[in-house]
Amino acid sequence: MTRKLFGTDGIRGRANQEPMTAATALNVAMAAASLFRRGDHRHRVVIGKDTRLSGYLLEPALTAGFIAQGMDVILLGPLPTPAVAMLTKSLRADMGVMISASHNPYEDNGIKLFGPDGYKLSDDIEAQIEARMENGITDLPPSAELGRASRLDDAIGRYVECVKGTSPSGLRLDGLKIVVDCANGAAYKAAPAILWELGAEVIPVAVQPDGCNINLDCGATHPRLMQETVLLHQADVGIALDGDADRLIMADEKGQMIDGDQLIALIAEAWSRNGKLKGNAVVTTVMSNLGFERFLNSRNIGLTRTPVGDRYVVEAMRAQGCNVGGEQSGHIVLSDYGTTGDGLIAALQILAVIRERHAPASQVCRLFEPLPQILLNAKAPGEILTRPAVQSAIAAAERQLNGAGRLLIRKSGTEPLIRVMAEGDDAQLIRKLVENIIQTIAAEAA
């Protein structure tokens, strides 16, 4: 039976356990390199990582695999995922690799692969890599053609200048007090530097990674630290990134959270007004709030929904010619500037609108009232969704909603969880529906 290594965002799992072992990382690198080794030129791959302790395990294993296949390796060190995508293209590399489990705890890690264009690999290419791993790698070059490894010393500086270059012309942040929560992750150096160089008074938090504190009670998935720090320092705005800095969640001057739907809505509305919004539409996932969809409709802006995962958002954006997309969780993709979600690039666009309108973030960044939305998780295998009792509970919930809301049940692409979400105008009803389905799944899994 063929293994299924790749999920919705690369390969992910508990570090030092399959599939996140040195042996598997070595094989992934060798298989990927054999696929991307095309032509007679000297091939190269860039490798970045976040701040997890297990990065020291996986980075040399990947390096060895690429070198064994005759590819030169450029090590970037701790750097955001979007920086790796950018440098893959900028350095004319044949591949890019990011070692990160994004928002997951430090015990996990992952491997994300990028093609020479800086985009994440398609399902088809990932399947080809897995097939080569299954069949064994036999086409090794002679020893004289082994690759070499080197380190790019100015990787952070290159990324900082790239991000600053995406800000609207003349943007200055002088006079703004900004809290930035770096999740003890990959942007702990770059994020404060970018904001400070643009003139802001920066209050950095979670910028002391120790290998084990990434995303620990901080960052985009735990925004309370950012919110409390905004209030403590009477800051104008707060920015929270996740472990690999491809997500953005913000807080206004009152400490109120601003999620990805609100941020995408603000960028889309601003870009629509100035004629910059391509395709007059936005791409988001099935998780985005109905209130967000209704807001876009009121502005005559179209909406396309995709499965969960920023890779699927990017694929739809490319297919439909859109330049704004993302997820409620804070992945925001602005394809004029990058090939994947970038929390810092998105933050600069939001800060530019706040500056332009000369109003506090609480007024600028809240464009619609979200409909009540309940999301609960149940620990269970994906096959449980096929059981009659679960299907019956789902059908009963849909009948009760009767078109006055949405119900979404899906397997997590990164964890062994079933996610149950409902939204509608009646908060009490949707909570009852979600809890009933969760209880049914839990009983079946017992």
BATOR-412173 format. One record per atom (N, C-alpha, C): residue in three letters; x, y, z. Coordinates in steps of 0.02 Angstrom, whole numbers, plus 50000, padded with zeros to 5 digits. Each point is the difference from the previous one (the first is absolute). Example, Ala and Ser with C-alpha at 12.3 -4.5 7.8 and 13.67 -1.06 7.14 Angstrom:
2
ala506604971650390 ala499555005950000 ala500455006050000 ser499825005349964 ser500425005950003 ser499615005550037 
//
This chain:
446
met500434994050000 met499575006050000 met500445006250000 thr499865004749956 thr500405006049994 thr499895004750059 arg500545002650027 arg499955004850055 arg499735006649973 lys499685003750044 lys499795006749982 lys500365004850047 leu500575002449977 leu500415004450041 leu499735007150002 phe499805002549942 phe499845007149994 phe499285001450021 gly499925005150042 gly499345002350019 gly499835006449963 thr499605004350031 thr499805006249968 thr500575005149997 asp500514999150041 asp500565004750000 asp500664996350010 gly500174995949952 gly500634996350004 gly499944993950044 ile500574997950028 ile500034994250045 ile500045002650071 arg499634997050045 arg500005002550069 arg499904994250048 gly500305000550059 gly499914994950051 gly500435001350061 arg499984995550048 arg500405000650061 arg500734998949983 ala500425004650022 ala500724999749984 ala500324993750030 asn500434997049960 asn500374993950018 asn499554993850002 gln499405000749972 gln499564994349989 gln499785000449927 glu499884994249970 glu499785000149930 glu499365004149991 pro499975004249947 pro500495000749946 pro500535005450012 met500025002950060 met500485005450012 met500654997450031 thr500314995249965 thr500654997350022 thr500545002349951 ala500624999350023 ala500565001849956 ala500004995649938 ala499844993550008 ala500014995449944 ala499495002049947 thr499395001750021 thr499495002149952 thr500185006649967 ala500265004750040 ala500215006449971 ala500534999049946 leu500484995550014 leu500524998449951 leu499694997349936 asn499524995450007 asn499684997049941 asn499575005049962 val499655004450036 val499615005149967 val500455004449957 ala500565002250028 ala500475004349963 ala500274996449939 met500194993750007 met500284996449943 met499484999149945 ala499384998350020 ala499474999049950 ala499825006549966 ala499945005450039 ala499835006549970 ala500555002449954 ala500624999250021 ala500575002249959 ala500034996249935 ser499864993550002 ser500024996049939 ser499475002349950 leu499455002650027 leu499465002549957 leu500155006949971 phe500335004250040 phe500135006849979 phe500695001049969 arg500394994849995 arg500665000549968 arg499904999449925 arg499975005649968 arg499855000349929 arg500535004049964 gly500294997349948 gly500505003649962 gly500694999250028 asp500485003449969 asp500714999250018 asp500265005550046 his499585004950018 his500255005450042 his500134997650071 arg500365003950038 arg500134998450070 arg499365001450039 his499704994950029 his499365000750034 his500105002450072 arg499515003750023 arg500045002650069 arg499324999950034 val500014999450066 val499405000050040 val500135004450061 val499505003950020 val500055004050061 val499604996750055 ile500275000150061 ile499664997050058 ile499965005150056 gly499395001450022 gly499895004250058 gly499654996050054 lys499955002950059 lys499674996450055 lys499735005150050 asp499564997650044 asp499795004250055 asp500454998550060 thr499775001350060 thr500454999750058 thr499924993750042 arg499674994949974 arg499914993850038 arg500674996450010 leu500064996950058 leu500604996150015 leu500124994649948 ser499464997049975 ser500084994549952 ser500235002349932 gly500045006549989 gly500305002449938 gly500724997849992 tyr500344999350057 tyr500694997649999 tyr500044992649979 leu499464996450007 leu499974993049978 leu499864999549925 leu499515003949977 leu499764999249932 leu500425003749949 glu500285005850019 glu500395003949952 glu500604996249972 pro500424996950042 pro500574996249971 pro499784993949961 ala499444996850020 ala499764994249962 ala499785002049930 leu499635005449995 leu499795002649935 leu500615002049959 thr500475003450033 thr500615002249965 thr500374994149970 ala500074994750039 ala500354994049976 ala499644997049940 gly499344999850002 gly499624997249944 gly500095003949936 phe499985006550005 phe500105004149940 phe500714999549973 ile500495000150046 ile500704999449979 ile500124993349965 ala499694994850026 ala500084993349970 ala499744999849929 gln499535004549985 gln499725000249932 gln500345005449957 gly500555002750025 gly500375004849960 gly499755007150001 met499585001750049 met499745006850005 met500395003950052 asp500185006249984 asp500315004450049 asp499465002750047 val500175000350064 val499525002050051 val500205006950028 ile499525004650001 ile500105006550031 ile499585000450063 leu500335000250057 leu499665000150065 leu499845007150020 leu499365001250015 leu499775006750017 leu499955001250074 gly499974994750041 gly499895000950071 gly499285001650015 pro499855002350062 pro499315001650019 pro499735005849959 leu499464998849964 leu499735005049954 leu499264998249986 pro499575005049990 pro499304998449985 pro499904995949937 thr499464996249999 thr499844996149940 thr499975004349937 pro499665005850001 pro499995004049938 pro500695002549978 ala500465000650047 ala500695002049982 ala500334994449961 val499874993850020 val500294994349963 val499714999849929 ala499355001149994 ala499695000149933 ala500315005549958 met500095005950030 met500285005749964 met500724998649978 leu500404997350045 leu500714998949984 leu500094994249952 thr499544995250000 thr500034994649950 thr499995002949930 lys499555004749989 lys499945003249935 lys500565005049987 ser500155004050051 ser500515005249993 ser500694997249985 leu500174994450032 leu500664996949991 leu500024995149942 arg499454999649962 arg499954995549942 arg500144992850021 ala499754998250059 ala500084993250024 ala499514995449964 asp500174993649998 asp499564995149969 asp499454997750048 met500135000950065 met499524998150051 met500095004350062 gly499495000350041 gly500055003050066 gly499694995450052 val500265000150060 val499754995850054 val499925004250063 met499434999550033 met499905003150065 met499874994550051 ile500405000050054 ile499914995350054 ile499595003450054 ser499374998350004 ser499555003250049 ser499354996250005 ala499715000250060 ala499324997550010 ala499535005950014 ser500205005949976 ser499565005950001 ser499765001650071 his499354999450012 his499705002050064 his500004994350051 asn500244994149982 asn499994994350046 asn500515001050057 pro499944996250055 pro500485000550055 pro500694997449978 tyr500505001550042 tyr500694998649981 tyr500144992649990 glu499604995650031 glu500124992849993 glu499904997749928 asp499615003749961 asp499884998349930 asp500505003649955 asn500084997449940 asn500365003649948 asn499734997949932 gly500235003449948 gly499744998649934 gly500495001949946 ile499864997849939 ile500415001649942 ile499545002649945 lys500115006249979 lys499635003049945 lys500485000849942 leu499774998149940 leu500425000349941 leu499725005149951 phe500465003849969 phe499825005049950 phe500364998449934 gly499655001549945 gly500314999449935 gly500425006149983 pro500335000049943 pro500445005749982 pro499625006649992 asp499344999749991 asp499615006149994 asp499795002850068 gly500204996650055 gly499825002350066 gly499334997750025 tyr499644996149960 tyr499344997550021 tyr500074993150032 lys499554998550047 lys499994993450030 lys499834994849946 leu500254994050009 leu499914994949950 leu499274997749995 ser499814997949941 ser499324997549988 ser499934993050029 asp499384997750006 asp499864993250023 asp500354994949954 asp499995001449935 asp500294995349952 asp500754999250010 ile500355005650010 ile500734999550010 ile500164996750067 glu499605001550051 glu500114996650064 glu499904992549993 ala499504998049961 ala499894992849988 ala500594996949964 gln500295003649954 gln500594997449965 gln500594999150047 ile500085004750047 ile500544999450050 ile499894993850043 glu499384999050023 glu499854994150040 glu500124993649961 ala499815000049937 ala500104994049959 ala500744998349994 arg500435005149992 arg500714998849996 arg500284997350066 met499725002450055 met500214997450065 met499814992750007 glu499404998249977 glu499774993150004 glu500424995449956 asn500175002449940 asn500364995849952 asn500744999750013 gly500265004550042 gly500725000150014 gly500375004549951 ile500525003450026 ile500405004549959 ile500614996349975 thr500054999449934 thr500564996249971 thr500455004349955 asp499755005949980 asp500375004149952 asp500465005050035 leu500454997650042 leu500465004450036 leu500595002049955 pro500205006350004 pro500575002249959 pro500654997350028 pro500555000149961 pro500654997850026 pro500265004850054 ser500474997650041 ser500245003850057 ser500285006849981 ala500285000549940 ala500295006449978 ala499475005349989 glu499374997949995 glu499465004749986 glu499565001350061 leu500244998350059 leu499625001650061 leu499925007550007 gly499465001950035 gly499895007150011 gly500425002650058 arg499955006550010 arg500365003450055 arg499495004050041 ala500175001450062 ala499575004050043 ala500345006450019 ser499615005450002 ser500265006650021 ser499445003650037 arg500175005350034 arg499515003950038 arg499945007049971 leu499385002349991 leu499885006849976 leu499965004750060 asp500515004050010 asp500045004050061 asp499515005850002 asp499795002649942 asp499565005950000 asp499284998249983 ala499794993950015 ala499324997849983 ala499475004450033 ile500085001550064 ile499505004250035 ile499985006949970 gly500585002849986 gly500035006749971 gly499655000449932 arg500104994849960 arg499674999949935 arg499244999950008 tyr499764996050048 tyr499284999650010 tyr499725006550028 val500355003050047 val499785006450028 val499915005249945 glu500485000649956 glu499955004949946 glu499454998349952 cys499904993549988 cys499454997949955 cys499335002150029 val499894998650064 val499365001850031 val499905007550001 lys500505003850018 lys499945007350000 lys499835002649931 gly500264996649949 gly499875002249931 gly499294998849977 thr499604996150038 thr499314998849981 thr499535005250030 ser500235004050046 ser499575004950033 ser499825005649951 pro499405002850007 pro499815005549956 pro500525005550001 ser500095003149943 ser500525005149992 ser499955005350054 gly500565001150033 gly500035005350050 gly499724998150068 leu499814993750010 leu499734998050065 leu500515001050055 arg499805003750050 arg500415000850061 arg499554998550060 leu500304997050050 leu499624998250059 leu500185004250060 asp500325005749988 asp500195004550054 asp499395002050041 gly500074999750066 gly499455001950044 gly499554994250018 leu500064994449967 leu499604994150017 leu500374995750050 lys499654997950052 lys500284995350049 lys499704993249983 ile500434995249983 ile499784993649975 ile500294994350042 val499554995750024 val500224993850033 val500074994749946 val500554996450000 val500074994549953 val500204993650038 asp499574995049995 asp500104993550033 asp500264995249947 cys500624997850008 cys500324995849949 cys499964992650015 ala499624998150051 ala499874993050016 ala500634996150016 asn500545003550020 asn500654996750010 asn500194995849939 gly499815002649942 gly500084996249939 gly500475003349950 ala499884998449937 ala500475001549946 ala500095007449986 ala499525004250020 ala500055007249986 ala500255004050059 tyr500294996850049 tyr500175003650062 tyr500515005549989 lys500394999549947 lys500475005549983 lys499705004649947 ala499724997149948 ala499785003949942 ala499415004750015 ala499514997650037 ala499395004050011 ala500145006550037 pro500334999850059 pro500145006450034 pro500435004649957 ala500474997149962 ala500445004249959 ala499615003749946 ile499554996649967 ile499615003249946 ile499595005850027 leu499644998950055 leu499575005150028 leu500415005950026 trp500564998650032 trp500425005450027 trp500315004149944 glu500244996749948 glu500315003749945 glu499515004449962 leu499354998350005 leu499495004249969 leu499755005550046 gly500305000550060 gly499875005750043 gly499584998650061 ala499744994050009 ala499554998750056 ala500384999550066 glu499645001350054 glu500244998150066 glu499784992850011 val500474995550006 val499864992850000 val500054997150070 ile499494996350019 ile500024996250063 ile499994992649982 pro500584996949997 pro500034992949980 pro499874995350058 val499614994849989 val499904994850050 val500094993249965 ala500154994950042 ala500134993249974 ala500545000149947 val500575003150018 val500575000549954 val500624996850031 gln499904995250044 gln500574996650031 gln499924992449993 pro500064997549939 pro499904992849989 pro500544995950035 asp499794994450029 asp500494995450032 asp499954993049971 gly499644999349944 gly499924993549969 gly499384996350021 cys499735001950058 cys499414996550028 cys499415004650015 asn500075006549988 asn499465004650019 asn499645003049940 ile500124997549940 ile499665002549941 ile499244998950007 asn499615005249987 asn499264999850004 asn499744998650070 leu500425000050051 leu499784998350067 leu499675006050033 asp499334999950003 asp499615005450030 asp500165006849968 cys500144999949936 cys500165006249965 cys499864999049926 gly500065005449962 gly499924999649928 gly499285000149976 ala499924998949935 ala499355000849967 ala499474995250027 thr500214994150024 thr499514995350027 thr499855001050074 his500395004350032 his499885001750071 his500085007650007 pro499535003949972 pro500105007249995 pro499915003950065 arg499834996650054 arg499865003750062 arg500615004050023 leu500604997149993 leu500615003650019 leu500055006549962 met499894999949935 met500015006149960 met499475004950024 gln499394997650011 gln499465004450020 gln500145003350067 glu500254996150048 glu500155002850066 glu500585005049997 thr500494998649957 thr500575004549994 thr499795006649968 val499554999849952 val499735006149970 val499695004450053 leu499594997050043 leu499685003950053 leu500505002550051 leu500484995850019 leu500505001950050 leu500405006049977 his500195000249937 his500435005349974 his499615005549963 gln499334999450001 gln499585004849964 gln500245000949928 ala500104994349967 ala500245000149931 ala499435001449952 asp500185001949939 asp499505001649949 asp499744993749966 val500414994949998 val499814993849965 val500464994450021 gly499764993949994 gly500404994150015 gly500034995449940 ile500574996749991 ile500114995349946 ile500234993450030 ala499674994549983 ala500214993450024 ala500124995549940 leu500594997249997 leu500184995249948 leu500014993050029 asp500014994949957 asp500084993250026 asp500724997949993 gly500144993650014 gly500694997750005 gly500425001049937 asp499684999749941 asp500395001149938 asp499805006449965 ala499595004250033 ala499855006849979 ala499615000449935 asp499634994749982 asp499575000749941 asp499285001450020 arg499875000950065 arg499345001950024 arg500045006850035 leu499445003649997 leu499945006450034 leu499335000650035 ile500025001550064 ile499415002150038 ile500185006750032 met499535004650003 met500155006650028 met499535001750058 ala500175005250035 ala499575002750053 ala499975007549992 asp499415002950014 asp499955007349997 asp500235003150066 glu499945006650005 glu500265003550059 glu499624998350064 lys499414996849993 lys499614997850057 lys500164992850020 gly500474997049964 gly500194993150014 gly499534994949969 gln499545002249958 gln499524995549968 gln500344996649940 met499894993449994 met500324996249947 met499695001549932 ile500425000249949 ile499785000949930 ile500244993949962 asp499544995849977 asp500204993749969 asp500135000849925 gly500174994449969 gly500185000249929 gly499445002449955 asp499384998250015 asp499445002349959 asp499965007649998 gln500055003250058 gln499985007350003 gln500595003249964 leu500584997050007 leu500605002849968 leu499964999349924 ile499784994249977 ile499934999149927 ile499465004749973 ala499465000950037 ala499475004549978 ala500265007149993 leu500425002250048 leu500265006849997 leu500465000949940 ile500444995249988 ile500455000649942 ile499604999849935 ala499524995449995 ala499604999449939 ala499615006449987 glu499705002850052 glu499615006249991 glu500445005849980 ala500595000650032 ala500465005449984 ala500274999249929 trp500194994049982 trp500264998849932 trp499465000949947 ser499384998350017 ser499455000949953 ser499895007449986 arg500045004150052 arg499905007349992 arg500535003149955 asn500634997650006 asn500535003149960 asn500154996249935 gly499564995249983 gly500084996549936 gly500544994849998 lys500234998050058 lys500554995250004 lys499774992850006 leu499374998850016 leu499744993350012 leu499884996449934 lys500394995049986 lys499944996449936 lys499434995050002 gly499644999649945 gly499444995349996 gly499395002150039 asn500045005850033 asn499465002450042 asn499724994550045 ala500454996050027 ala499794994450042 ala500554998250049 val499804996250051 val500454997750052 val499924992450005 val500544996650017 val499984992850011 val500124998550073 thr499544996450031 thr500094997850069 thr499784992750005 thr500024997350060 thr499814993050009 thr499284999450025 val499794993850008 val499334998550025 val499915002450072 met500555001750035 met499955002150070 met499835007350008 ser500065004149948 ser499875007250007 ser499275001350018 asn499905005150041 asn499355001450029 asn499505002549948 leu499364998350010 leu499485002449956 leu499935007650002 gly500155002950057 gly500005007350004 gly500505003149953 phe500584996849993 phe500515002249953 phe499744999649928 glu499684994449984 glu499724999249933 glu499475005349985 arg499585001350048 arg499475005149990 arg500315006949991 phe500545001550037 phe500345006549991 phe500265000749929 leu500344994949976 leu500275000349932 leu499445001049949 asn499444996450010 asn499435000949955 asn499755007250000 ser500005003250058 ser499775006950004 ser500455004849964 arg500624997949988 arg500485004249963 arg500104997549928 asn499564995449980 asn500034997249933 asn500684996749985 ile500274996850052 ile500634996249993 ile499834992650004 gly500244996249952 gly499854992949999 gly500404996150051 leu499774993950014 leu500344995650048 leu500014992949973 thr500594997050000 thr500084993049984 thr500244996450062 arg499694994450017 arg500214996050058 arg500364993749977 thr500524998250039 thr500384994049985 thr500024995550062 pro500274993949993 pro500134996050060 pro500505003650045 val500034998050064 val500465003150047 val500724998549979 gly500425005150005 gly500704999449981 gly500205005749954 asp500515003850018 asp500185005849959 asp500244997949931 arg500254993949993 arg500214997749934 arg499414999849952 tyr499414997850024 tyr499414999749957 tyr499755007149984 val500085004550047 val499835007049987 val500445002749943 val500654998750005 val500465002549948 val499844997049932 glu499854993549998 glu499834996849937 glu499405003349968 ala499485001550040 ala499405003349973 ala500155007149979 met500415003550038 met500195006849981 met500355000149932 arg500454995449990 arg500374999749936 arg499534998349943 ala499544995350013 ala499544997949947 ala499525005549980 gln499805004250049 gln499495005049987 gln500285007149992 gly500655000750005 gly500305006649990 gly499875004950057 cys499934997450062 cys499895004350058 cys500665001450035 asn500045005750033 asn500625001650036 asn499905000950075 val499414998550026 val499885000250073 val499644993650020 gly500274996650050 gly499694993950025 gly500264998450068 gly499704995050032 gly500254998150066 gly499504996050039 glu500154999550065 glu499594996050045 glu499835004050063 gln499454998150030 gln499795003150063 gln500544999450053 ser500404994649997 ser500524998850049 ser500585004949994 gly500025003949947 gly500515005249994 gly500494999149943 his499974994449963 his500394999649938 his499725005249952 ile500405004749979 ile499785005149952 ile500495000149942 val499764998549941 val500424999549941 val499865006049955 leu500525003949988 leu499965005749955 leu500484998649942 ser499734997349946 ser500434997249948 ser500395005249960 asp499835006450009 asp500425005249969 asp500705000050031 tyr500044997450062 tyr500635000650037 tyr500314993350019 gly499634994649999 gly500284993650021 gly499594994249977 thr500274994150010 thr499694993849976 thr499654996150055 thr500055002350061 thr499694996550056 thr499795005250052 gly499664997750053 gly499805004650052 gly500605003350033 asp499945006550015 asp500545003750032 asp499705004950050 gly500074998550064 gly499705004150052 gly500265007150000 leu500635001049986 leu500305006650003 leu499795004349940 ile499994997149940 ile499785003849942 ile499275002150008 ala499584995450025 ala499305001750012 ala499945005550053 ala500404999650053 ala499975005050053 ala500155007049974 leu500495000549956 leu500165006649973 leu499435002949959 gln499634995849964 gln499425002449963 gln499465002650047 ile499894996450055 ile499515002250049 ile500225006650033 leu500635000450019 leu500265006150032 leu499965005949953 ala500084998849935 ala499965005549951 ala499295002849998 val499494995650005 val499305002449999 val499855003950064 ile500254997550057 ile499905003650063 ile500325007049996 arg500595000349973 arg500345006549992 arg499625004649954 glu499774997249944 glu499665004049949 glu499355003150027 arg499654996250043 arg499345002350023 arg500035004150064 his500595000550029 his500085004250061 his499474998450052 ala499904993650011 ala499504997850049 ala500294994050038 pro499754998850060 pro500254994350038 pro499824993349968 ala500394994950017 ala499904993449970 ala499314997350014 ser499715001750058 ser499334997450017 ser499475002449952 gln500115005849969 gln499525002549950 gln500174997649929 val500634999549986 val500224998449932 val499924992649984 cys500154995750049 cys500084992849985 cys499394995750014 arg499445003150017 arg499394996050013 arg499475002149950 leu499984996249945 leu499575001849944 leu499334996450001 phe499944994750038 phe499374996250002 phe499944996650068 glu499384998150016 glu499864996450061 glu499984992549983 pro500464996050027 pro500004992949983 pro499364996650026 leu499764995249961 leu499464995850025 leu500274995450054 pro499584998150048 pro500234995150050 pro500274993849966 gln500594997950020 gln500334994249969 gln500314995850055 ile499844993750001 ile500254995350051 ile500434994849966 leu500604999050025 leu500454994849974 leu500254995850058 leu499864993549999 leu500244995450051 leu500354994149966 asn500474997150035 asn500394994449974 asn499864993650039 ala500024994449965 ala499954993550033 ala500584995849977 lys500344996750047 lys500564995849982 lys499734993349976 ala500074998949935 ala499724993949970 ala500304999049931 pro500024993849975 pro500254998849932 pro499515002649947 gly500265001649942 gly499585002849948 gly499444995449977 glu500124993550002 glu499494995349976 glu499365000150041 ile500035002950059 ile499415000150043 ile499425003949968 leu500175004549954 leu499485004049967 leu499554995949955 thr500224993949984 thr499594995749957 thr499514995750040 arg500035000150065 arg499574995750041 arg499285002750000 pro499514995549998 pro499305002149995 pro499785004850056 ala500224998950061 ala499785004350056 ala500255007149989 val500625000849977 val500285006649988 val499655003449941 gln499904996349947 gln499665002849942 gln499285002150016 ser499684996150043 ser499325001750021 ser499995006450041 ala500495000850045 ala500045006150041 ala500125006249956 ile500424999249949 ile500155005549955 ile499375001949960 ala499654995049975 ala499405001349961 ala499465003450042 ala499944998050063 ala499515003150045 ala500175007350011 ala500655001550009 ala500215006950010 ala499855004349939 glu500124997449941 glu499875003849939 glu499255001549992 arg499594995250020 arg499275001249997 arg499805005650047 gln500305000150060 gln499835005350048 gln500245006849977 leu500585000349967 leu500245006449974 leu499535002649945 asn499784995449958 asn499495001649950 asn500215006049956 gly500645000249981 gly500235005349956 gly500185006550033 ala499905000550067 ala500135006350036 ala500695000150031 gly500484996749968 gly500684999950025 gly500404994849962 arg500594998550027 arg500454995149967 arg500244994950051 leu500094993949977 leu500284994750040 leu500594997049962 leu500574999450033 leu500594997449967 leu500344994950046 ile500094993949975 ile500354994750037 ile500574997649957 arg500604999950027 arg500574997949960 arg500544996950044 lys500424996049968 lys500594997350033 lys500545005349999 ser500375000750055 ser500575004550000 ser500544997249954 gly500335004549964 gly500544997949957 gly500674999550035 thr500035002250063 thr500645000250035 thr499994996350067 glu499394998350025 glu499954996750065 glu499464994649996 pro500014994950045 pro499494994850000 pro499355002350032 leu499685004849969 leu499405003150028 leu499455000549947 ile499384999850024 ile499425001749959 ile499775007050023 arg499955004549953 arg499805006950016 arg499275001049979 val499605002450047 val499285001249988 val499865007450010 met499775003249946 met499865007250003 met499295001349976 ala499665004550034 ala499355002449977 ala499965007550011 glu499635003449958 glu499885007150010 glu499315001849975 gly499735005250030 gly499335002249981 gly499795005750045 asp499405002449991 asp499765005750039 asp499814998250071 asp499854993650013 asp499784997750066 asp500594996550035 ala500345003650044 ala500614997450033 ala499844993950043 gln499425000250034 gln499824994450044 gln499884993649960 leu499685000749943 leu499854994249958 leu500644996949972 ile500455004249974 ile500604997149968 ile500454996650051 arg500035002750061 arg500404996650052 arg499704993250016 lys499354999750005 lys499674993650015 lys500144995049944 leu499975002249938 leu500114995549943 leu500714997350000 val500495004450011 val500714997950001 val500134995250057 glu499745001650059 glu500124995650058 glu499694993149990 asn499414999849968 asn499684993549987 asn500434995749953 ile500275003149949 ile500424996249952 ile500654997750034 ile500305004550040 ile500624998250036 ile499884994250047 gln499445000250036 gln499834994550047 gln499904993449963 thr499705000449941 thr499904993949960 thr500664997149977 ile500455004449976 ile500664997849977 ile500394996950059 ala499985003350058 ala500354997650058 ala499744993150022 ala499354999149997 ala499714993550020 ala500204994549951 glu500035001649936 glu500204995149950 glu500754998350005 ala500395005050022 ala500734998950005 ala500194996450064 ala499554999850048 ala500164997050066 ala500124992449994 
//
